[in-house]
């Protein structure tokens, strides 16, 4: 079945493009009347020949309902039957007699050797005339390669956009289709083409967008709406360029370009087009908008030419006249730390900018896009305006901010006994505090009012500063002190006989020694290197430790020994006749007995019980 359409602007498939042209025939070949295995087909009396590059391409009729005519499934299409493995394939469709045509679109099915669309590859199409390449376009995506349930797995190839270019009006007599990688099975259906027109065909674009003949809706997208122009002192103009294209097959002749309508005097043709435009060529003309009043200004452009059905190609144009075209479009305030100069800047959409110290009145301090204030010690406002051709904007405020550099108002150093972390803290007049391990440079170790150092084994100095509104104070040192815990280096216990006081002593590596009567807790009984116990009647253990810089050693025990004095529990006197030795004996509660010949003093005569 073949479908012929007459068109001026056509919505084709799922991709939309606009084409202004003379009336001519467009037809779609869906192969439903072609013969099985044929390598030729005829559409609208034009014969085409299919030539295989790799594999065998011809008319497929064996799988009803597997084709796609652009809107529904059909039964016949061109494909290659042979399984080719990998590496791609290709074929050519050419008018049998070499007649030129314009290809608009086709639907293509791309699959691997198992006819599975869920694969990857690339597609390249080359349009030729008389063997010379007119265009080459390639793509690897997007293709309908995931779901045969959509359009029977076919992908729409629109020559107005495939590969990013519009080749739908390019004259060819041959199309070469090649695939690569896994696309080895190819089916083609719904071949849409048209014969080449044989008369001039005018098309006008603005800003690369088609402006239709009779268009009555000006738009900024195609430059038929010129936008806003300065009315102030009649100094503002807007110039738009329009392109006249000849998409036909005969020379297009331009007679004139006229502007008519309510405000036609606000528009003028300031650059005329060429009087003739050859096939596939174009010419441009420029229209200048210079409003004489504010508000919307409207007119109509008419291009007189020899197109058979668009000999008076006309479209509406408009622009807006404005009394307030100038504006300060942006400002950049400035800031600094403490007193000094501040740099300010501004941008405008035109004119000369001037700076002032007041919102109105006064003299200009400076002209230009930037301004450096005098030395200021507090935040101050300045104002900027722009002027052009007698038009001046309102002044815009730009603030020069003076921020006070914060200060560290207090620090609390920290200390500990032996190695470990130390807690430091500080206060600031404002802002965020940062802690460092170097007096300058380096990286912040922590932010906030307090800082816990890493484990340190010796006294270390850290530094803190404060930052507020980009202003940073000098760094202040904060000491983390590590004190060594002292130790008891020696002790001297004491002893006595029977109840009474006992003298004890000890030595320490450093610090003050404290004496205790308990191994932990309790209260210090005395400080110093020696200690006299209270009166004790039995052996008692005391304890001593040493404290230096808040660090206290473990307690060391020191014994105060009380020994009981023994007694003579019995004696046995002796006697003899005349001169000679006498045997005496005695018993004691404990200890060693000594015998004397005097009641006190003297020397021991003998030891023992007899």
Long-range contacts (C-beta under 8 A, 24 or more apart in sequence): 1-30, 1-32, 1-33, 1-69, 1-74, 2-27, 2-28, 2-29, 2-30, 2-33, 2-43, 2-44, 3-27, 3-28, 3-30, 4-44, 9-212, 12-104, 12-105, 12-158, 12-160, 12-192, 13-70, 13-105, 13-156, 13-158, 14-156, 14-158, 15-156, 15-158, 15-160, 15-161, 17-158, 17-160, 17-161, 17-166, 17-168, 18-210, 18-212, 19-160, 19-168, 19-169, 19-203, 19-210, 19-247, 20-201, 20-202, 20-203, 20-204, 20-210, 20-212, 20-213, 20-247, 20-310, 21-169, 21-197, 21-201, 21-203, 21-247, 21-248, 22-197, 22-199, 22-200, 22-201, 22-248, 22-307, 22-308, 22-309, 22-310, 23-309, 24-194, 24-195, 24-197, 25-194, 25-195, 26-104, 26-192, 26-193, 26-194, 27-192, 27-193, 27-194, 28-69, 28-70, 28-190, 28-191, 28-192, 29-190, 29-191, 29-192, 29-193, 30-67, 30-69, 30-70, 30-74, 30-76, 30-77, 30-189, 30-190, 30-191, 31-59, 31-67, 31-74, 31-76, 31-77, 31-78, 31-189, 31-191, 32-69, 32-74, 32-75, 32-76, 34-59, 34-76, 35-59, 35-61, 36-60, 36-61, 36-62, 36-76, 37-61, 40-96, 43-191, 43-193, 44-195, 46-95, 46-99, 46-101, 46-195, 47-95, 47-96, 47-97, 48-93, 48-94, 48-95, 48-96, 48-191, 49-93, 49-94, 49-95, 49-96, 50-78, 50-91, 50-92, 50-93, 51-91, 51-92, 51-94, 52-80, 52-90, 52-91, 53-89, 53-90, 53-91, 53-92, 53-176, 53-178, 54-84, 54-88, 54-89, 54-90, 54-91, 55-80, 55-81, 55-82, 55-84, 55-89, 55-91, 55-184, 56-80, 56-81, 56-82, 57-91, 57-186, 60-187, 65-152, 66-152, 66-187, 67-152, 67-154, 67-187, 67-189, 68-107, 68-109, 68-151, 68-152, 68-153, 68-154, 68-189, 68-190, 69-107, 69-189, 69-190, 70-107, 70-156, 70-189, 70-190, 70-192, 73-152, 74-189, 77-109, 77-187, 77-188, 77-189, 78-187, 78-188, 78-189, 79-109, 79-185, 79-186, 79-187, 79-188, 80-185, 80-186, 83-113, 83-114, 83-184, 83-185, 84-113, 84-184, 84-185, 85-113, 85-184, 86-112, 86-113, 86-181, 86-182, 86-184, 87-180, 87-181, 87-184, 88-121, 88-122, 88-178, 88-179, 88-180, 88-181, 88-183, 88-184, 89-178, 89-179, 89-183, 89-184, 89-185, 89-186, 90-176, 90-177, 90-178, 90-179, 91-176, 91-177, 91-186, 92-174, 92-175, 92-176, 92-177, 93-174, 93-175, 93-177, 93-188, 93-191, 94-173, 94-174, 94-175, 95-173, 95-174, 98-130, 98-173, 99-173, 99-195, 100-129, 100-171, 100-172, 100-173, 100-196, 101-171, 101-172, 101-173, 101-193, 101-194, 101-195, 101-196, 102-168, 102-169, 102-170, 102-171, 102-172, 102-193, 102-194, 102-195, 102-196, 103-127, 103-159, 103-167, 103-168, 103-172, 103-175, 103-191, 103-192, 103-193, 104-158, 104-159, 104-160, 104-168, 104-192, 104-193, 104-194, 105-156, 105-157, 105-158, 105-159, 105-160, 105-168, 105-190, 105-192, 106-157, 106-188, 106-189, 106-190, 106-191, 106-192, 107-151, 107-154, 107-155, 107-156, 107-157, 107-188, 107-189, 107-190, 108-154, 108-155, 108-157, 108-177, 108-186, 108-187, 108-188, 108-189, 109-152, 109-153, 109-154, 109-155, 109-185, 109-186, 109-187, 109-188, 109-189, 110-143, 110-145, 110-155, 110-179, 110-183, 110-185, 110-186, 111-145, 111-153, 111-183, 111-184, 111-185, 111-186, 112-182, 112-183, 112-184, 112-185, 113-184, 113-185, 115-185, 117-143, 117-144, 117-145, 117-146, 117-147, 117-148, 117-153, 118-145, 118-146, 119-145, 119-182, 119-183, 120-145, 120-181, 120-182, 121-179, 121-180, 121-181, 121-182, 121-183, 122-179, 122-180, 122-181, 122-183, 123-157, 123-177, 123-178, 123-179, 123-183, 124-177, 124-178, 124-179, 124-180, 125-157, 125-162, 125-163, 125-175, 125-176, 125-177, 126-175, 126-176, 126-178, 127-167, 127-170, 127-172, 127-174, 127-175, 128-172, 128-173, 128-174, 128-175, 128-176, 129-171, 129-172, 129-173, 129-174, 130-173, 131-174, 134-167, 134-170, 134-171, 134-172, 135-165, 135-167, 135-170, 137-162, 137-163, 137-164, 137-165, 137-167, 138-163, 139-163, 154-187, 154-189, 169-247, 171-196, 171-280, 196-249, 197-247, 197-248, 197-249, 198-248, 198-249, 198-250, 199-248, 199-249, 199-250, 199-307, 199-308, 200-246, 200-248, 200-249, 200-250, 200-251, 200-252, 200-253, 200-277, 200-305, 200-306, 200-307, 200-308, 201-246, 201-247, 201-248, 201-252, 201-307, 202-244, 202-245, 202-246, 202-247, 202-248, 202-252, 202-303, 202-305, 202-307, 202-310, 202-313, 203-244, 203-245, 203-246, 203-247, 204-242, 204-243, 204-244, 204-245, 204-303, 204-313, 204-315, 205-242, 205-243, 205-245, 206-240, 206-241, 206-242, 206-243, 211-242, 211-315, 212-315, 213-310, 213-313, 213-314, 213-315, 214-314, 214-315, 215-315, 215-316, 216-315, 216-316, 217-316, 218-298, 218-316, 218-317, 218-318, 224-315, 224-316, 224-317, 224-318, 225-317, 225-318, 225-319, 226-287, 226-289, 226-317, 226-318, 226-319, 226-320, 227-319, 227-320, 228-319, 228-320, 228-321, 228-322, 228-325, 229-289, 229-290, 229-291, 229-319, 229-320, 229-321, 229-322, 229-325, 230-291, 230-322, 230-325, 230-388, 230-389, 230-391, 231-291, 231-292, 231-293, 231-294, 231-321, 231-322, 231-323, 231-325, 232-323, 232-324, 232-325, 232-388, 232-389, 232-390, 232-391, 233-389, 233-390, 233-391, 234-290, 234-291, 234-292, 235-388, 235-389, 236-290, 236-291, 236-322, 236-325, 237-288, 237-289, 237-290, 238-288, 238-289, 238-319, 239-270, 239-286, 239-287, 239-288, 239-289, 240-286, 240-287, 240-289, 241-271, 241-284, 241-285, 241-286, 242-284, 242-285, 242-286, 242-287, 242-301, 243-282, 243-283, 243-284, 244-273, 244-277, 244-282, 244-283, 244-284, 244-285, 244-303, 244-305, 245-277, 245-281, 245-282, 246-277, 246-278, 246-279, 246-280, 246-281, 246-282, 247-280, 248-279, 248-307, 249-279, 250-279, 251-276, 251-277, 251-278, 251-279, 252-276, 252-277, 252-305, 252-306, 252-307, 253-277, 253-305, 253-306, 254-283, 254-303, 254-304, 254-305, 255-304, 255-305, 255-306, 256-303, 256-304, 257-285, 257-301, 257-302, 257-303, 257-304, 258-301, 258-302, 258-304, 259-287, 259-299, 259-300, 259-301, 259-302, 259-317, 260-299, 260-300, 260-302, 261-298, 261-299, 261-300, 261-316, 262-297, 262-298, 262-299, 263-291, 263-292, 263-297, 263-298, 263-299, 264-299, 264-300, 265-292, 266-290, 266-291, 266-292, 266-297, 266-299, 266-319, 266-321, 267-297, 267-299, 267-301, 267-317, 267-319, 273-303, 287-317, 289-319, 291-319, 291-320, 291-321, 291-322, 292-321, 293-321, 294-320, 294-321, 294-322, 294-323, 295-320, 295-321, 296-320, 297-321, 323-391, 324-391, 324-393, 325-349, 325-350, 325-391, 326-350, 326-351, 326-386, 326-387, 326-388, 326-391, 326-392, 326-393, 327-386, 327-393, 328-353, 328-384, 328-385, 328-386, 328-393, 328-396, 331-384, 331-396, 331-397, 331-398, 332-398, 333-398, 333-399, 333-400, 333-401, 334-373, 334-400, 334-401, 335-400, 335-401, 335-402, 335-403, 335-469, 335-470, 336-401, 336-402, 336-403, 337-402, 337-403, 337-404, 337-405, 337-469, 337-470, 337-471, 338-377, 338-402, 338-403, 338-404, 338-405, 338-471, 339-375, 339-376, 339-377, 339-402, 340-375, 340-376, 340-402, 341-372, 341-373, 341-374, 341-375, 341-376, 342-372, 342-373, 342-376, 342-400, 342-401, 342-402, 343-370, 343-371, 343-372, 343-373, 344-370, 344-371, 344-372, 344-373, 344-382, 344-384, 344-398, 344-400, 345-369, 345-370, 345-371, 346-370, 346-384, 346-396, 346-398, 348-386, 348-393, 350-386, 350-388, 351-386, 351-387, 351-388, 351-391, 351-392, 351-393, 352-386, 352-387, 352-388, 353-384, 353-385, 353-386, 354-384, 354-385, 354-386, 354-387, 355-382, 355-383, 355-384, 356-382, 356-383, 356-384, 356-385, 356-395, 357-382, 357-383, 358-383, 359-383, 359-395, 359-397, 360-395, 371-398, 373-400, 376-400, 376-402, 377-402, 378-402, 401-469, 403-468, 403-469, 403-470, 403-471, 404-430, 404-468, 404-471, 405-468, 405-471, 405-472, 405-473, 406-430, 406-431, 406-466, 406-467, 406-468, 406-471, 406-472, 406-473, 407-466, 407-473, 408-433, 408-464, 408-465, 408-466, 408-473, 408-476, 411-464, 411-476, 411-477, 411-478, 412-478, 413-478, 413-479, 413-480, 413-481, 414-453, 414-478, 414-479, 414-480, 414-481, 415-480, 415-481, 415-482, 415-483, 415-549, 415-550, 416-480, 416-481, 416-482, 416-483, 417-482, 417-483, 417-484, 417-485, 417-549, 417-550, 417-551, 418-457, 418-482, 418-483, 418-484, 418-485, 418-551, 419-455, 419-456, 419-457, 419-482, 420-455, 420-456, 420-482, 421-452, 421-453, 421-454, 421-455, 421-456, 422-452, 422-453, 422-456, 422-460, 422-480, 422-481, 422-482, 423-450, 423-451, 423-452, 423-453, 424-450, 424-451, 424-452, 424-453, 424-462, 424-464, 424-478, 424-480, 425-449, 425-450, 425-451, 426-450, 426-464, 426-476, 426-478, 428-466, 428-473, 429-466, 430-466, 430-468, 431-466, 431-467, 431-468, 431-469, 431-471, 432-466, 432-467, 432-468, 433-464, 433-465, 433-466, 434-464, 434-465, 434-466, 434-467, 435-462, 435-463, 435-464, 436-462, 436-463, 436-464, 436-465, 436-475, 437-462, 437-463, 438-463, 439-463, 439-475, 439-477, 440-475, 451-478, 453-480, 456-480, 456-482, 457-482, 458-482, 481-549, 483-548, 483-549, 483-550, 483-551, 484-510, 484-548, 484-551, 485-548, 485-551, 485-552, 485-553, 486-510, 486-511, 486-546, 486-547, 486-548, 486-551, 486-552, 486-553, 487-546, 487-553, 488-513, 488-544, 488-545, 488-546, 488-553, 488-554, 488-556, 491-544, 491-556, 491-557, 491-558, 492-558, 493-558, 493-559, 493-560, 493-561, 494-533, 494-559, 494-560, 494-561, 495-560, 495-561, 495-562, 495-563, 496-561, 496-562, 496-563, 497-562, 497-563, 497-564, 497-565, 498-537, 498-562, 498-563, 498-564, 498-565, 499-535, 499-536, 499-537, 499-562, 500-535, 500-536, 500-562, 501-532, 501-533, 501-534, 501-535, 501-536, 502-532, 502-533, 502-536, 502-540, 502-560, 502-561, 502-562, 503-530, 503-531, 503-532, 503-533, 504-530, 504-531, 504-532, 504-533, 504-542, 504-544, 504-558, 504-560, 505-529, 505-530, 505-531, 506-530, 506-544, 506-556, 506-558, 508-546, 508-553, 509-546, 510-546, 510-548, 511-546, 511-547, 511-548, 511-549, 511-551, 511-553, 512-546, 512-547, 512-548, 513-544, 513-545, 513-546, 514-544, 514-545, 514-546, 514-547, 515-542, 515-543, 515-544, 516-542, 516-543, 516-544, 516-545, 516-555, 517-542, 517-543, 518-543, 519-543, 519-555, 519-557, 520-555, 531-558, 533-560, 536-560, 536-562, 537-562, 538-562, 564-590, 566-590, 566-591, 568-593, 583-610, 584-610, 585-609, 585-610, 586-610
